[in-house]
Amino acid sequence: ELGRWSRLGLRDSVRRGAAHFRRYQSGRANALRCRRLLLVDRQEPATVRHLHGSCARSRFVTEFTTLDVLVLVVYLVGITAWGAWLGRGQTGATDYFLGSRSLPWVAVMLSVVATETSTLTFLSVPGVSYAGSLVFVQLTLGYLAGRMAVSAIFLPAYYRGELSTAYALLEDRFGLGARRVTSAIFMVTRLLADSVRLFATAIPLALITGWPYPVSIAVIGVLTVTYTYFGGIKAVVWVDVVQMGLYLLGAVVAIVAIQFALPDGWSGVFSSAGAEGKLQVVDFTWNLTTTYTIWAGVIGGAVFAMASHGTDQLIVQRLLTCTDQRSAQKALVGSGIAVIFQFLLFLMVGLGLWAFYGGREFNSTDEIFATFIVQELPPGLTGLLIAGVFAAAMSSLSSSINSLASATAYDFWAPLMGARDDESRILKAGKVFTLVWAALLIGGAILFIPLSEGTSAVEAALGIAALVYGGLLGAFALGVFTTRPGQGAAILGIVIGIGTVILLRDRMAWPWYVPVGATVTLVAGSLSGLLQKRPE
């Protein structure tokens, strides 16, 4: 989810996973804890990589049948082959990275939603309503408001010229240096965050196959990069559409299964949930340290969405594949509406699981949906939902690889090589960068295996997206709303904005990071601009 669930979900999971690993090494792990290992129990990432000595694998194998394996394999092989086939006929970089600017807005809309929905979202959001209520919906209202603002403010600026990346807008306003600084921030952020996502997603494959953890990471990475390399953005978008349909189907299957599993079905779920106050949607509490309030949701969520969907190449690249500005606006605003319904669906799953399990405690709320998938669904459906887990993961990973390659090719390589207008050379370079970034993401995920024993580096990687988005949004605001600040002022504003958020991060909930960072960047850059001499 562009850093949100990485920060909130995996940070605590990796911390607790490291503690489990130390107990395992010291001999204090026992059979009871081993039996509690589940398919995607991200609380135990370090333990899982010692599958050869764990009873987790044997338990999982008894629950994941041959039919489930067949469903999963058919999906993974089929989607990879189809994605690679979609890339036929590409002749230039515009085809490869921008889909010839001709993709239908509905497909782009669904791709945007799939891109920001990771495996962490699929498994973690049901745990939010299981342990609490529906207050998470407040954030989605802010996300819609933020997308509407991006559609009105940033998209017209993007479509005034033939821009190839989000950061080309800053070059037009400030200069090549500002473009490279912001693009580099995007690259570092995306590499760290998505390496950790890949690290988490490989756990189910390790449990299914018993392969060493690095091999599981490499397999997922190789399958994803295959269709990304051959198919380009066109394959990424259309495969995203299929993958979104698959993981939403998985959620619907769970809802139907709960209806038949409970004596009173969903009427009983809503009755008992209402009595416990779990149907609460709005919280008017004013407290900067409380994450899910109407203020944090609408204000913080809106500004966060303006940053993630207006300044992040991961999303902007998709919007630039539309035929025109109007189509891009429909895709972006439509994705905000789709996200509201998607998260309501995931939250409903959480309420149903709460009723099904009687509200019993789990080691982590992240493992609840995974437990239900593995233990309660019949053969075939279990494989289908696990395929949904992989679908969410592969859509995020393929999007990252392609957007990182496009930013590298357009923002750095082409200007340095004097090839800005050479479509053929940029295409060839872009394919090379696709392989390079895939290797870096796979290597980064493998690197996080030993780092999970000490969580400081992992936590820094997980939190970096939320910390830097404010600086990026502030830089774009300077570019769109001001005329005096120059390149030096803009870069200084970014540094001060990001630095301020880092210093104050423990004094506010994460939805406030972006509003604070963007405001400080805008003010600092504007004040610095007043001190600059106007060019003669």
HUSUL-V953182 format. One line per field, one symbol per residue. ss: DSSP state (2 for helix, 1 for strand, 0 for the rest). psi: psi as a letter, one per 20 degrees, with the letter a starting at -180 (. if undefined). Layout:
ss = ???
psi = ???
This chain:
ss = 00022222222222222222222220000022222000000222222200222022222222200222222222222222222222000000222222222010222222222220002222222222222000002222222222222222222222000000000222222002222222222222222222222222222222222000222222222222222222222222222222222222222222222222200022222222222000000000000000000222222222222222220022222220010022222222222222222222222222222222000000002222222222220000222222222222222222222222222222222222200000222222222222222222222222222220000222222222222222222222222220000022222222222222222222200022222222222222222222200000
psi = lkhghgghghghghghhhggghhghjjiqrhghhhiprglnihlhhhhilhhjqigghgghhhorhhggggggggggghgggghhhjqjpirhhggijkjljqqhgggghhgghgjorhhghhhghhghgidbjihhhhhhhhgghhhgghhgghhhhjhrmqhrhihhhghghrhghghghhhggggghgggighghghhighhhhghjqqghggghgggggghghgghhahgggghhggghghghhhggggggghhgihqgjbhhhghghhhhjjijphpojpnoiipgnrhghgggghghghhghiiiphgghgghiirhrggghgggghhhhghhghghgghhgggghhghgjkjqqrhqhhighhggghhhqrqghghghhhhghghghggghgggghgggggghhggghhjkkhjngghhgghhhghghghggggghgghhighiihoighghgghihghhihgggghghghhhirhgpagghggggggggghggghjhijqqhiigggggggggggghgghhhiqpqq.
